[in-house]
């Protein structure tokens, strides 16, 4: 956020109090919140409220999708603009997980206010062409390779680009023939912040290179069942950059956090290598399932990456007890 301030995004959020060190007294369940951490360490949590004063999601549903909710997946700030990408979700009792992924949205706030509760919603739209089988909410980043080489020791996070025409790279997934592949698109910051009118507003990385002709023959960067991740740059001494994407195969290898690395955003990406084994009690896959590992550049230091992952319970009654629905934090050297 600049000036040493940090913003942390949360998806489904429980609001209430702790009755003891394990049990929660949950008063409200909403689908997203944000935490603002000032440089002096002051922390505050933010959401919206309805007409009765009850908490509602910080990032609201798109008007054209009645009853939808958003899971924010990444964000970046530039000047007085804060841009979020989110998965757009609608309830669907017949779907395997009870919901349908409608696509990827972009939400833009004016951050002139000191805290998120004072921000103004400026624009919200669905990324053209996104849907259940093509989603652009896995992660986002600027390509900071050139800046890193010019500034040795720089640790890069999502930040304001050198030029507002610089591209934002969007990491997504494409479901094809029963498999899920990592894919990539890009667009100038101004295009993302001001609204993309059509699928041609994006450039897509295909097997033949970058094109604006539409998302056909997309290059498969990797194969993974992960639906949410992040793209993070680790800058070594001398300015060399290693890009890192964490993965967690919830159904096939549910207790291993892994990471892929590459010398450039576009790859080639390495095979996923284990970086963490989920400890007890959350390694009990009969009771719990873990998912969505993400890196946090603002919490990391040079030469390391701080990751989080989340765990849920198969029995909804267990949501009231820790450590379910409490971000798990790990740190790995690079």
N, C-alpha and C positions, 0 to 999 in steps of 0.2 A: 504493500500500500504506500510505500515511501515513508521517509522519516523514521524508519525502524518499526512502524506499525505492521501488524499481521492480521489477515482475515482468514478464518477457518470455516469451511462449508460443511454442513451436516445434512444428511438425508433425513429419513424418518427419525423423529425426535420425541423423547419422553419428557414431559414437564411435570414436576412435582417435587417431592422431598424424599430423603432417606429416613426410614424408621429405625434402622440400625446399620451396621457396616455392610450388610448384604441385601436387605429387603428395601424395595422402593415403594413409595406411596404415589402412584402415577395418577395425576389429575387430568392430564391432557396428552393426546397423541396427535402430532402434526407431522407433515411430510417433509419439511425442511426448515432449518434455522441457520443462523450464522453466529460466530463468536468473533468479537473484535478484541485484539490484544494490543494495547498501546506500548510504545517503546519503554515506558516506565514499569511495565508489567501489569498494569490495570487491565482487568478482563471484564467483558460484559457480553451477554447473550441477547439476541434480537430476533423478533418475529413480529408479524402484524397482529391486529385484533379485529374481531367482527363488531357489529353494532352493539352486542351485549357485553363487549369487553373480553370475550373468550379468545385465547390465542389461536391464530391461524398461521399458515405458512408464510415465511418471509418473502419468498418468490411466489407470486400467485399463479394460478392456472391461466392458460391462454383462453381468451374469451370464446374462441371458436370450438373449443373442446369442453363441452359442458361436463362438469364433475371431474375433470382431470386433476392430476397433481404432478409436481416436478421434483425430480431428484437431481440437484445440482452436482455436476461432475468436475468442472474446472472453471477457473476465472482468471482474469487479467485486468489490470487497471492502467489507465493512461490519462494523465491530467485529472479532470474532474469526471471521468467516465469509468464505471466498473462494469465489465462485461462477463456474464455467466453463460456457460453452456449447460444444458440440463436434458435429462431423459424425460420425455412426456409420457405419463402413465395414465391409463384408464382402467377401472375395475372391470374384471371379466371372470365371473364365477366358473366358466367352463374351461378357462385356460389352465395349464398345468400349475402355475404359481399363483393363480387368482387375479392376474392382471395382464394387460396388453401394452406393449411398447409401441406408442404411436409415431415416434420420431424424435428429432433433436431440436430443441428450442434455443434461441438466443434471447437473453434479457439484459437490457442496458439501464443502469441507474446513473443519475447525476449524484456525485459524492460530495457536493459542496458543503453539506452538513458534516459536522465533526464525527458523528456516529451513524451507523446504518439506520437507526430509527429515524434519522433526519434526512435520509436520502430520498430522492424523487425518482419514481419509475418513468423512464423516458421512452423506451421502445421494447416491444416483445414480439417475436415472430418465430415461425417454424422454418428451419433450414430447408429450402426447396429440395424435393427428391428424397428426403430422409423418411424412414419408416421402420417397421419391425425388423426388416432384413438388411437395412443399410442405415447405420446409425453413426453419428459423428461426435459422440459425447464421451469417448474413452479418455481423451486428454487433449490439451492444446499447449502450444509453445511458439516462441519466436526462435528463429535460427540465429543463435548468438555466436556462431563459430568465428566469424570475422572479428567481432568485438572482443572475444576472448583472447585471440592471438595478439590483438593490439593492447590488451590490458592484462598482463600475466597476473595470476592469482585471483582473477575475477571468478566468483561463484555465481552462476546465472540462475535467476528465477524467471517466472513470467513477469514481464516488466513493460514499460512504455518503450516502443521501438525507437530506433534512431530517427526514423521518418514515419509519419502516420500513413504513408503508402506502403510500408514494410508489410510482408505477408505474415499472417497467423497460420500456423500449420495445425490442422485438426486430425487427430488420430481417431479412427473409427473401426467398426467391424462390418463385415459383409457375410451374411449367411448364404452359403452356396452348397447345394447338393449334400445337405446334412452335416456340413462342417462350417466352422466360423474362422474367418481370416482377418488379420489386421490389415487395414487399408488407410490411405492418407489423401487429404485434400488440403487446399490452401486458398486464402483470399486476403486482400489488403485489409489492414485494420479498419480503414474508413468504410469499406464495404460491409464488414461484419458489424460494426457499431451502428451504421446508419440503415441497414436492412438489405438483404439480398433478394432481388426481385425474381430470380429464376435459378434453375440448376446451373445455368451458364455463368452465374456469378462466381462459382467456384472453379478452380482448376483441380483436376484429378490426376493422381499418379497412376499411370497405366503401364502395361508391359512395354509400350513404345515411348514412354516419357510423359511429360505433363501435357494435358489437354483440357480445354474448356468445352468440349463437345458433349460432355455428359459422362456419367459414371458407368462406362462399359469397359470390359477387359481390365478391371482394376488390378494393379500389381499386388500380389499377396506378400506382405512383409513378414508375416509369421502366422502360425496356426495356434489358436488358443480359445478356450471356452469363456475366458474372462470377458465380462461385459463392460467393466469400468477399470481404468488403470490411470496412468499418468506418463508424461514424457519429461524427463529431467536431465539437465546437462551438468556433468561434473567436470570442472576445469582443472586440469593438472598444472603443475609448475611448467612454465614455458608456453602455456596457452593451449595445449592439446585438450580436446574435448572428447569425453565419453558420454554418450546418451544412454539412459537407463529406463526400461519399462518393467515394472513388477507384474507378476502374474500369480494367480491362484486357481488351480483347476479343482473347483469345488466338488465335482462329482467323480473325477478319476484319480486325483491325488490330493485329497482334501486337507492334509495336515502339513503341506510344504509350501512356504512362500518362496517363489523363484523370481529371478530377474534375467532379462535379456539385455545385452549391450550392443552398441553400434558406434562407429566413428562419425556417423552423420545421421540426421533425422530420417533420411530415406533408406538407411541401412548400408550394408547388409547387417541384419540383426542376427546375433548369435542364438544358439539353442538356449533355452531357459535353464539356468543353473540354480540349485537350492541355496538360499541365503538364511533360511530360518525354518525350524520345525516347531509347529504350534504345540505348546506344552499343555499339560493337564490343568484344569479339567476340560478345556475346550477341544482337546484332541479326541474326545469321546464322540465319534461321528453318529452314534445312535441317538444322542441327545442334542448335539450342536452341529451347525455347519457354518463355515467361515468363508469370506468372499471379499472382493473389491479392494485389493491392496493398492495403496497410493503413496507416492513420494511427496515430501513437503519441503521444498527448497528453502522456504523462509525459516524453518526450524533446524536446518542443516548447517554444517560448517564445511569449510574447504576440505575436500578429501573424504567426505562421508555423505551418506544419504539417510535421512530419517524417513521411515515408512510407517504407515498405519494400516491396519486391516480391521474388519468388523466381524462379529460372530452373532448368529441368531440361534434360536432354539426351535426344534421341531414342535414342541408343545408350547402353544402361545402363553400358557400360564407362567412359564419360566421367564417371560420378559420382565417380570417384576423383580427378578433377582440378579445381582451381579454374579459373574462378569459379562453376562449377555448384554448386548447393545451398549457396550462401553469400548471406545476405540482402543485397540491394542497397539502399542508403540514399540518399534525396534529401530536400531541404528546399525548401519553396515559401512565399513570402510571401502573406499574405492581409490 
